[in-house]
Amino acid sequence: MRTAYKCRAYPDSEQAAIFGRTFGCVRLVWNKTLAERHRAYHVESRRISYKETDAALTAWKKTEELAFLSEVSSVPLQQALRHQHAAFANFFAGRARYPRFKTRNSRQSAHYTRSAYRMREGELWMAKTTAPLAFAWSFEDMDLATLNPTTVVVSREPDGRWYVTFAVDTDTDTPEPIPAAGHAIGIDLGVKDFAVTSDGERIPNPRHLEKKQRNLARYQRRMARKQPGSVNRRKAKTKAARACRKVRNARSDFLHRTSTGIVRQADVIVVEDLAVANMVRNRSLAKAISDCGWGEFRRQLEYKAERAGRTLIVIDRWYPSSKTCSHCGHLLAKLSLSTRAWTCPGCRTRHDRDVNAAKNILAAGRAVAGGIPGEVCGADVRRQGSSLPQSAVKQKHPRREP
């Protein structure tokens, strides 16, 4: 199992200059290689292998124009080629989108393997530097003197903050589970309330972006008034990036606290598979849905449940959890989004929309699990019946051959 520790870094002026040149060389190698791959695929209809890109990098270093690539460590440049090769492999496999060009205005990073750094008595020495890199270690459960990372990532955010990330491979793949809670819970995610559990607990949506939107808009207006390329524009852009960082950190802290609390209080956790990428196409709700962070919340639940020995069940997105009565099983023909409470025509039970959906999600998860949480693996609940959902694109009739 791989674990990452991310810390604030405080490089001196010499180290900042060296890392800055490394970031520029990594960006140059990535963009030139990506442009060559794009040309070879669209002009020559062939794919470039990693061996070819490695040979091209060696040839670039021997030219007078790109001789400065030899002034920085070669490890981050090689890692950039490996990452791009993996990115194209994921793209052709349908797991990711087409790789994009890197810009100097976004987050900058350089990946170092064991041959480009060394750890001695808790000090980090990077390649091409003459002094150890200062960083703040705040993980009490891990002894820094015994840390043996496999990869070290040095990064700089758009707001000017530096970070160093240590990737560590642990010896055991089965972590010790936490004590059993003897409880199962179903979770219904929403915009008004971030989450409603089958126990009736409501977790309010903090709406971090909405709280900081006024200050962020003011910083963006100030940046728009500055002349492009000027020092004042760069300062204004840093302030806008700092405001975005505060929103991002507040959202991340809320998601971590919420997911950790849920994993601790339930042995079986059932959630719904939401198509977030499709839901954000709604212009009226795109900003509110993106501010919730449902995808990141599910990702945190997955790895935290695995570490704690819990069971996470994901039911299908087409399961009608809101329209089904959790008491008698009656299914409504239609239920508008504005209806927050409804009475079942079959048993006359009054339901809160979100609590009823959470109860149905838990019941669907139990039905799939068969009462044995340990035997659940990638199960879901599919829509019943012959009427499957149709795509939103225009449907064409199949051509009839004579």
C-alpha positions as CSV (number, residue, x, y, z in Angstrom):
1,M,0.0,0.0,0.0
2,R,1.3,3.5,-0.9
3,T,0.9,6.4,1.4
4,A,1.8,10.1,0.7
5,Y,2.8,12.8,3.2
6,K,2.5,16.3,2.0
7,C,4.3,19.1,3.9
8,R,5.0,22.8,3.5
9,A,8.5,23.4,2.1
10,Y,10.7,26.5,2.6
11,P,13.5,26.6,0.0
12,D,16.1,29.3,0.2
13,S,16.8,31.6,-2.8
14,E,19.3,29.2,-4.4
15,Q,17.1,26.2,-4.1
16,A,14.1,28.2,-5.4
17,A,16.1,29.2,-8.4
18,I,17.2,25.6,-9.1
19,F,13.6,24.2,-8.7
20,G,12.3,27.0,-10.9
21,R,14.7,26.0,-13.7
22,T,13.8,22.4,-13.2
23,F,10.1,23.2,-13.5
24,G,10.7,25.1,-16.7
25,C,12.7,22.2,-18.2
26,V,10.1,19.6,-17.2
27,R,7.4,21.8,-18.8
28,L,9.5,22.2,-22.0
29,V,10.2,18.4,-22.3
30,W,6.5,17.6,-21.7
31,N,5.2,20.1,-24.3
32,K,7.8,19.2,-27.0
33,T,7.2,15.5,-26.5
34,L,3.4,16.0,-26.6
35,A,3.6,18.1,-29.7
36,E,5.8,15.4,-31.4
37,R,3.3,12.6,-30.3
38,H,0.4,14.7,-31.7
39,R,2.2,15.2,-35.0
40,A,3.2,11.6,-35.4
41,Y,-0.3,10.3,-34.7
42,H,-2.2,12.8,-36.9
43,V,0.3,13.0,-39.8
44,E,2.0,9.6,-39.8
45,S,-0.8,7.6,-38.1
46,R,1.6,6.0,-35.6
47,R,2.3,6.0,-31.9
48,I,5.6,7.0,-30.3
49,S,7.0,4.7,-27.7
50,Y,8.7,5.7,-24.5
51,K,12.1,4.5,-26.0
52,E,11.8,7.0,-28.8
53,T,11.0,9.9,-26.4
54,D,14.0,8.9,-24.3
55,A,16.3,9.0,-27.3
56,A,14.8,12.3,-28.4
57,L,15.5,13.8,-25.0
58,T,19.2,12.7,-25.2
59,A,19.4,14.2,-28.6
60,W,17.9,17.5,-27.4
61,K,20.6,17.8,-24.7
62,K,23.3,17.6,-27.3
63,T,21.9,20.5,-29.4
64,E,23.1,24.1,-28.8
65,E,19.6,25.4,-28.4
66,L,18.5,23.0,-25.7
67,A,21.9,22.4,-24.0
68,F,20.5,24.0,-20.8
69,L,18.5,20.8,-20.2
70,S,21.7,19.2,-18.8
71,E,22.0,21.9,-16.1
72,V,19.2,20.4,-14.1
73,S,18.7,16.9,-12.7
74,S,17.8,14.4,-15.4
75,V,15.5,12.4,-13.1
76,P,12.5,14.8,-13.3
77,L,12.8,15.0,-17.1
78,Q,12.7,11.2,-17.3
79,Q,9.8,11.1,-15.0
80,A,7.9,13.6,-17.2
81,L,8.3,11.2,-20.1
82,R,7.1,8.2,-18.1
83,H,4.1,10.2,-16.9
84,Q,3.2,11.2,-20.4
85,H,3.5,7.6,-21.6
86,A,1.2,6.5,-18.8
87,A,-1.2,9.3,-19.7
88,F,-1.5,8.2,-23.3
89,A,-2.0,4.6,-22.2
90,N,-4.9,5.7,-20.0
91,F,-6.3,7.8,-22.9
92,F,-6.3,5.0,-25.4
93,A,-7.8,2.7,-22.8
94,G,-10.6,5.1,-22.2
95,R,-9.7,5.9,-18.6
96,A,-8.7,9.5,-19.1
97,R,-9.0,12.4,-21.5
98,Y,-6.3,13.5,-24.0
99,P,-3.2,14.9,-22.3
100,R,-2.9,18.7,-22.4
101,F,0.0,21.1,-22.7
102,K,1.5,22.5,-19.5
103,T,1.5,26.2,-18.7
104,R,3.7,28.2,-16.5
105,N,0.8,29.8,-14.7
106,S,-0.6,26.6,-13.2
107,R,0.8,24.3,-10.5
108,Q,4.5,23.4,-11.1
109,S,6.0,20.1,-9.9
110,A,9.0,17.9,-10.3
111,H,9.2,14.2,-9.4
112,Y,12.5,12.8,-8.0
113,T,13.2,9.1,-7.5
114,R,15.8,7.6,-5.2
115,S,18.8,8.4,-7.4
116,A,18.0,12.2,-7.2
117,Y,17.7,12.7,-3.4
118,R,18.8,11.3,-0.1
119,M,17.3,11.3,3.4
120,R,19.9,11.5,6.3
121,E,18.7,11.8,9.9
122,G,15.5,13.5,8.9
123,E,17.1,15.9,6.4
124,L,16.2,16.0,2.7
125,W,19.0,16.6,0.2
126,M,17.9,17.2,-3.4
127,A,20.0,16.9,-6.5
128,K,21.9,20.0,-7.7
129,T,21.5,21.7,-4.3
130,T,24.1,22.4,-1.7
131,A,21.9,22.5,1.4
132,P,19.1,20.4,2.9
133,L,15.5,21.4,2.0
134,A,13.7,22.8,5.0
135,F,10.1,21.6,5.4
136,A,7.5,21.3,8.2
137,W,6.8,17.8,9.4
138,S,3.5,17.5,11.3
139,F,2.7,13.7,11.3
140,E,3.2,12.5,14.8
141,D,2.4,8.9,14.0
142,M,5.4,8.6,11.6
143,D,9.0,9.0,12.7
144,L,10.8,11.2,10.2
145,A,14.2,9.6,11.0
146,T,12.9,6.2,9.8
147,L,11.1,7.6,6.7
148,N,12.2,5.8,3.5
149,P,10.3,7.4,0.6
150,T,10.3,5.9,-2.9
151,T,9.5,9.2,-4.6
152,V,9.8,12.9,-3.6
153,V,7.7,15.5,-5.4
154,V,8.6,19.2,-5.1
155,S,5.7,21.5,-6.2
156,R,4.9,25.2,-6.2
157,E,1.3,26.4,-6.2
158,P,0.0,29.4,-8.2
159,D,-0.1,31.4,-4.9
160,G,3.6,31.0,-4.4
161,R,3.5,28.3,-1.7
162,W,6.0,25.4,-1.9
163,Y,5.3,21.8,-0.9
164,V,7.2,18.6,-0.7
165,T,5.4,15.2,-0.9
166,F,6.9,11.9,0.2
167,A,5.5,8.7,-1.3
168,V,6.1,5.7,1.0
169,D,5.4,2.0,0.3
170,T,4.2,0.2,3.4
171,D,5.2,-3.4,4.1
172,T,1.7,-4.7,4.7
173,D,-1.2,-4.6,2.3
174,T,-3.9,-5.3,5.0
175,P,-4.0,-2.6,7.6
176,E,-5.3,-3.3,11.1
177,P,-9.1,-2.7,11.1
178,I,-10.7,-0.5,13.7
179,P,-13.2,-1.9,16.3
180,A,-16.5,-3.0,14.8
181,A,-19.4,-0.5,15.3
182,G,-22.2,-2.9,14.7
183,H,-24.1,-0.4,12.5
184,A,-24.9,0.0,8.8
185,I,-25.7,3.4,7.2
186,G,-27.1,4.6,3.9
187,I,-26.2,8.1,2.6
188,D,-28.1,10.3,0.2
189,L,-26.0,13.2,-1.1
190,G,-27.6,16.5,-2.1
191,V,-27.1,20.2,-2.5
192,K,-29.3,21.7,0.2
193,D,-28.0,19.2,2.7
194,F,-24.6,17.8,1.8
195,A,-25.6,14.3,3.1
196,V,-28.7,12.8,4.8
197,T,-28.2,9.4,6.5
198,S,-30.7,6.6,7.0
199,D,-30.6,7.4,10.7
200,G,-32.2,10.8,10.0
201,E,-29.0,12.8,10.6
202,R,-28.5,15.8,8.3
203,I,-25.1,17.1,7.4
204,P,-25.5,20.7,6.2
205,N,-23.8,21.9,3.1
206,P,-21.1,24.5,4.2
207,R,-21.1,26.2,0.7
208,H,-17.5,27.2,0.9
209,L,-17.4,28.8,-2.6
210,E,-20.5,30.9,-2.0
211,K,-19.1,32.3,1.3
212,K,-15.8,33.4,-0.4
213,Q,-17.3,34.3,-3.8
214,R,-17.6,38.0,-3.1
215,N,-13.9,38.3,-2.2
216,L,-12.8,36.1,-5.0
217,A,-14.8,38.2,-7.5
218,R,-13.2,41.4,-6.2
219,Y,-9.7,40.0,-6.6
220,Q,-10.5,38.8,-10.1
221,R,-11.8,42.2,-11.1
222,R,-8.6,43.8,-9.8
223,M,-6.5,41.4,-11.8
224,A,-8.6,42.1,-15.0
225,R,-7.8,45.8,-14.7
226,K,-4.0,45.3,-14.7
227,Q,-1.9,45.4,-17.8
228,P,-1.1,41.9,-19.1
229,G,2.5,40.9,-18.3
230,S,3.0,43.6,-15.6
231,V,4.2,43.0,-12.0
232,N,1.0,44.4,-10.6
233,R,-1.0,41.8,-12.6
234,R,1.2,39.0,-11.2
235,K,0.6,40.3,-7.7
236,A,-3.2,40.5,-8.2
237,K,-3.2,37.0,-9.7
238,T,-1.4,35.7,-6.6
239,K,-4.1,37.2,-4.4
240,A,-6.8,35.6,-6.5
241,A,-5.0,32.2,-6.3
242,R,-4.7,32.6,-2.5
243,A,-8.4,33.1,-2.2
244,C,-9.0,30.0,-4.3
245,R,-6.6,28.1,-2.1
246,K,-8.6,29.0,1.0
247,V,-11.8,27.7,-0.5
248,R,-10.1,24.5,-1.6
249,N,-8.5,23.9,1.8
250,A,-11.8,24.5,3.6
251,R,-13.6,22.1,1.3
252,S,-11.0,19.4,1.7
253,D,-11.0,19.8,5.5
254,F,-14.8,19.4,5.6
255,L,-14.8,16.3,3.3
256,H,-12.0,14.6,5.4
257,R,-13.8,15.3,8.7
258,T,-17.2,14.0,7.3
259,S,-15.8,10.9,5.6
260,T,-13.7,10.0,8.7
261,G,-16.7,10.3,11.0
262,I,-18.9,8.1,8.8
263,V,-16.2,5.4,8.5
264,R,-15.8,5.3,12.3
265,Q,-19.5,5.0,13.1
266,A,-20.6,2.3,10.6
267,D,-19.4,-1.1,9.5
268,V,-21.3,-1.0,6.2
269,I,-21.7,2.2,4.2
270,V,-24.0,2.4,1.2
271,V,-23.9,5.3,-1.2
272,E,-25.3,6.0,-4.6
273,D,-23.3,6.1,-7.8
274,L,-23.8,9.7,-9.0
275,A,-22.9,10.8,-12.5
276,V,-21.3,14.1,-11.4
277,A,-19.8,14.8,-14.8
278,N,-23.2,14.7,-16.4
279,M,-24.9,16.6,-13.6
280,V,-22.6,19.6,-13.9
281,R,-23.8,20.2,-17.4
282,N,-26.8,21.8,-15.8
283,R,-25.9,25.5,-15.9
284,S,-28.2,26.4,-13.0
285,L,-26.7,23.8,-10.6
286,A,-23.1,23.3,-12.0
287,K,-21.4,25.7,-9.5
288,A,-23.3,24.3,-6.5
289,I,-22.7,20.7,-7.5
290,S,-19.0,21.4,-8.1
291,D,-18.7,23.1,-4.7
292,C,-20.0,20.0,-2.9
293,G,-17.2,17.7,-4.0
294,W,-19.2,14.5,-4.2
295,G,-16.5,12.7,-6.3
296,E,-13.8,13.5,-3.8
297,F,-16.1,12.5,-1.0
298,R,-16.6,9.1,-2.5
299,R,-12.9,8.6,-3.2
300,Q,-12.1,9.4,0.4
301,L,-14.8,6.9,1.6
302,E,-13.3,4.2,-0.6
303,Y,-9.7,4.3,0.7
304,K,-10.7,5.1,4.3
305,A,-13.1,2.2,4.4
306,E,-10.5,-0.1,2.9
307,R,-7.9,0.9,5.5
308,A,-10.4,0.6,8.4
309,G,-11.7,-2.8,7.3
310,R,-15.2,-1.4,6.5
311,T,-17.5,-2.3,3.6
312,L,-18.5,0.3,1.1
313,I,-21.4,-0.6,-1.3
314,V,-22.2,1.6,-4.3
315,I,-25.6,1.1,-5.8
316,D,-26.6,2.0,-9.3
317,R,-27.5,5.6,-10.2
318,W,-30.8,4.5,-11.8
319,Y,-32.2,3.0,-8.6
320,P,-35.4,5.1,-7.8
321,S,-34.5,5.7,-4.1
322,S,-36.5,8.9,-3.8
323,K,-39.7,7.6,-5.4
324,T,-39.9,4.3,-3.6
325,C,-41.7,4.1,-0.2
326,S,-39.3,2.7,2.4
327,H,-42.2,1.3,4.4
328,C,-44.3,-0.7,1.8
329,G,-42.2,-0.5,-1.4
330,H,-44.7,1.5,-3.4
331,L,-43.1,3.2,-6.4
332,L,-44.4,6.6,-7.5
333,A,-44.8,7.3,-11.2
334,K,-43.4,10.8,-10.9
335,L,-41.8,12.9,-8.3
336,S,-40.6,16.5,-9.0
337,L,-37.4,17.8,-7.6
338,S,-39.2,20.6,-5.7
339,T,-41.3,18.1,-3.7
340,R,-39.4,17.7,-0.4
341,A,-42.0,15.5,1.4
342,W,-44.8,13.2,0.1
343,T,-47.3,10.7,1.4
344,C,-47.3,7.1,0.2
345,P,-50.6,6.3,-1.6
346,G,-50.3,2.6,-0.5
347,C,-49.6,2.8,3.3
348,R,-50.3,6.5,3.9
349,T,-46.8,7.0,5.5
350,R,-45.5,10.5,5.4
351,H,-41.9,10.6,4.0
352,D,-39.2,13.2,4.0
353,R,-37.7,12.9,0.5
354,D,-34.0,12.7,1.6
355,V,-34.4,10.5,4.6
356,N,-36.6,8.1,2.6
357,A,-34.0,8.0,-0.1
358,A,-31.2,7.2,2.4
359,K,-33.3,4.4,3.9
360,N,-33.9,2.9,0.4
361,I,-30.2,3.2,-0.4
362,L,-29.4,1.2,2.7
363,A,-32.0,-1.4,2.0
364,A,-30.7,-1.8,-1.6
365,G,-27.2,-2.2,-0.3
366,R,-28.3,-4.9,2.2
367,A,-30.2,-6.7,-0.6
368,V,-27.1,-6.7,-2.8
369,A,-24.9,-7.8,0.1
370,G,-27.2,-10.6,1.0
371,G,-26.6,-9.9,4.7
372,I,-22.9,-10.8,4.5
373,P,-20.9,-7.6,4.3
374,G,-17.6,-9.4,3.7
375,E,-18.8,-11.0,0.5
376,V,-19.6,-7.7,-1.2
377,C,-17.3,-6.7,-4.0
378,G,-18.3,-4.1,-6.7
379,A,-22.0,-4.9,-6.4
380,D,-24.8,-2.6,-7.6
381,V,-28.5,-2.4,-8.2
382,R,-29.6,-2.1,-11.9
383,R,-32.8,-0.7,-13.2
384,Q,-35.5,-3.4,-13.6
385,G,-37.7,-3.7,-16.6
386,S,-37.2,-3.5,-20.3
387,S,-37.3,0.4,-20.6
388,L,-33.7,1.4,-20.3
389,P,-32.7,5.1,-20.2
390,Q,-32.0,6.6,-23.6
391,S,-29.1,8.9,-24.3
392,A,-29.7,12.7,-24.5
393,V,-28.2,12.9,-28.0
394,K,-30.3,12.6,-31.1
395,Q,-31.4,9.1,-31.9
396,K,-31.0,7.8,-35.5
397,H,-32.9,5.0,-37.0
398,P,-30.7,2.1,-38.2
399,R,-30.1,1.9,-41.9
400,R,-32.0,-0.9,-43.6
401,E,-30.1,-3.0,-46.1
402,P,-31.9,-4.7,-49.0
